Amino acid sequence: MYTKFKNLLLAILFMCPGISLAQAPVPFIESLNAPNAWVDSAFNKLNKRERIAQLFMVRAHTDKGKAYEDSIAGVIKKERIGGVVFFQGGPGRQAILTNKYQSLSKVPLLIAMDAEWGIGMRLDSTISYPYQMTLGAIQNNNLIYEMGRQVALDFKRLGMHVNFAPDADINNNPNNPVIGFRSFGDNKYNVTAKVGAYMKGLQENNVMVSLKHFPGHGDTDVDSHYDLPQLPFSRARLDSLEMYPFRELIKQGASGVMVAHMNIPVLDNTKNLPSTLSQPIVTTILKEEMGFKGLVFSDAMGMKGVVKFFPNGEADVRGIIAGNDVIELSENSARAVKLVRKAIRTNRLSWDRINESVRKILVAKYWVGLNNLHPLKTTNVVAELNRPEAIALNQSLADAAVTILKSDSQIKALERTKKTAIISMGTTAENTFHNMLKMDFDNSVHFVLAKNASSTDIANVNRELSNYDQIIVGIQDMRKRPPAVLDYSNNMKLFIADLAKLNSTMVVFANPYTIAGLPGIEAAKTIVLNYQNSEEAQKASARVLSGKLKASGKLPVSISASFKNGDGVTQ
């Protein structure tokens, strides 16, 4: 069944690039200036406090219990906020809660989720597509378009309208603590093309995007969740690199952009001012110079990068003054609305500024279909989110990302009848990779070494290896969101270097930057890189080693002098 669906999917993708099952809607940007009776009617029914409240989106969960859910219901009913952002929980529970929340709202809620790799990033029992770094290796961007389309179908099934994705950051700092594997890579052209494909898949199916993190969070060494990063670069550098994807994607009709919390002196020299609160950055550069007409979203307003220097609601007010249309996750939305009203009374803000954003938000609600809101069906949710074609696509994406570094000589030399040692590193049990390999290599033995294996355990495995004709080494990072440094012991890293000298076939299931922290691995003739340790990646690599799949991925980042952007053997 899997093969049948996959073959059908691939045939459609290659014969009909950019296919959409429904006619593409009028682009959101084009709809902004069109006469709209529903928008006019909804606007006129809002009093002044409710208009301000439309600019705010609050956090929602379905994994925090009834008291929390009821508290958010109270906020929706009392404050008349514009939208919610769903985080962790379950899809069935979320469908039920969405119906409840929408029933309480005077104007239908705009519902968002930060789902960079699909709703599985937040919800149990759903599909997690590959990280953007993994997708950066894929050479067929039609697959990424199709992923965007499938994510859009999931959003619509759950009554959601805005994906806080794709990530348009260029990850040109391997030590970046917050972007890393969330980026498509360090080449601005590849990043732009792949963000564009993902964006198109979403928007052509009536889901809005929020390209992030303007004007570019890829070269920072501070996580803005915890402090305020500073970008010390020249305007020429920012224009030519960090802001390049945003500029090009705005030309392609991006419906939304999210502004980051970063201090950028060359763009605004106000001390400790985050870009989110900077009028020169949000209004002058993004809206006027770049010509962006869509929705401008702030990054989450509870992050230390913004509230550290502007506490007690001042950040919310300054965010609106700066030009943001939507304030995401204010620490206190009721307080923020009061402070905005005060800012209007004291002439820091104008009603014209508020009304501009309110009308844009209402057009967005109309564009996503909220003028004709119907309750969600709350049965069979999980099955309808795990469609066979989506599952097949997820495997196709993993297949297309597999990257062979150096050469494929060791793969070609593998023989299924030879005595084969399969070493799983970083895990404590058998896994999909090993189980698939043992079916293809009849005379194999499996060795398992934990990431902090003792010297004795390592020595015992090493001693056995002289009895084998060929060695396959799986290097696995078991962490859910893999950082740039592998958390193996030094003894394990030294053993990897020793194995590389033994004509082993090295297979890495980890962030690509981890290779830079494994000195000696470059001695291996063949390194198979998978970018993450998913079930799909393990299946893909096992099939590459057994000759059932041809690798075609290219390295989307430069790791070291030995491994540079664009490297990869096409079989």
C-alpha positions, 0 to 999 in steps of 0.5 A: 500500500505504501509503495502504491501511494508513494509512486502515485504521489511522485508521478503527480509531482513530477508530471505536474509541478506545483499542482494544487488540488483546488483552484488557487485563491486570489492572493491575500495581498491583492485582496487588501484593497478590494471592496469588502462588505463583510469587512466593513460590517465587522469593523463597524460593529466593533467599539474602540476597545474591541478594535484594539483587541483585534490586534492581540493573539493569546496562547492556547493549549489542550494539554493543560487541563480544563481550568486553563482552557476555561481561563482562555475562554474567559479572555476571548469572551471578555476582551474580544481579542482577535485570535489565538495561537495553539501550542501543545496538545491533541488534535481531537481535543483542539478541534473541540476547543476551537469550536467552543472558542469560536462560539464565544467570539464576537468576530471569528478568531484568527487561529495560528500555530507555529508549525515549522515542520507541520502540526506534529511540532505541537500535537500528538498523533500527527505527522512531523515532516523533516526539519527545514535543514533536512529539507534544505538538502532536497533538490526537488522543490516540488516536494517542499511545495507538496509538503506546504500543501499537506500542512495547509490541509491539516490546518484547515481540518483543525480550523487554523489559518496562519502558520508561523512559518516558514523560517527564512533565516540564513543560518550562517552561524553554526553556533546559533542557539535558536535557529540551526536546524530550523533554517533551510541552510546558509545559501541565500538562494537555496533558502529563498527558493525553498521558503518560496515553495513551502510558502506557495503550498500553504498560500495556494490552499488558503493558509497564511504564512508568517516568514520569520524572523525579520530582518534575519536571525541566522547569525546570532549567538544569543537566543532571543527567548532569553536575552536581546541579541545584537546584530553588529553588521553593516547595512550593506551586509544586511541588505545583501544577505539577511534581508535578501530572502524577505525582499524576494519573497515579498515580491512573490506575495508573502501574506505575513512576516514576523519581526524578531527581537534583535538590536540592530544599531545600523538600522536603529541606534536606540539603545537596547531597542528590539527590532520588533519595537523599531519604527525605522525597521518595521515601518520604514524598511519592511513596509515602505522600502520593501513594499510589504503590504501583508500582516506584520506579526511580532514575535512572542511578546513574553520573550526576554529579548523584548520585555527585558528592557521594556516591561509592564506592557510598554513593549506592546504599545511600542510594537504597535507604534513601530508598525506591527499589525498583530501582537503575539502572546502579550504578557497581559492583553487586558493591560495592553489594551488599556495602555494602547488607549492611553497612548492614543489619548496622549498622542503617541498613537493614532486611531488611523494607525489602529484602524489600518491594522484592524481592517487588514486583520479583518481582510485576513479573516475574510480571506481564510473563510471566516466570513462563512464559519462552520463548526469543525467536525470533531470525529475521525480527526486523527485518521483524517490528519494521517492521510496515506498520501501525507505519510508517503510524502513524509518518507519521500522527503526523507529519501530525497534528503539523504546526502552522501559525502566524500564518495559512495565507494564503501556503499558499492563495496558492501556485499550482503553475504559478507560478515557485517558488523552493524554498530548503533551509537548513541542509542541503547536498543535496536532501531529501524535502521538496524532492523532493516539492514539485518534483512539485507545483510544475512551475516550481520551482528548488531552492537549497541553503544550508548552515547556515554559508553564505558571504556570497557564497552568500547574496547569490547566492541573494538576487539570483536571488529577484527572478525568482520569483513565490513562495518556499518556505523550508525551515529544517532542523536536521540534528542528531539531537537538536535543541537550543533554539538553531539552529546557523546563522551570524548571516548566515543568520539575518539572511537568514531575517529578510529572506526573511520580509518577502518573503511567503515561506512559512516551513517550520521543521524544528527544535525550536520554541524555535529560532523565538525565536532567529530575530528577524524571522521573525514578519514572515512571514504563514505559518510551518509548524512541524514540531518536528523534521527527520524524513523523515515531517515533511518528507513531511507539510509537503510535503503541507500546502503542496500542499493534500493534507493539512490541518494541525491541530497546536497549539503545545505550548509558549510561544515568545515574545509572538508565539507562545504555547501553543495557537496553530495554524491548523486548516485 
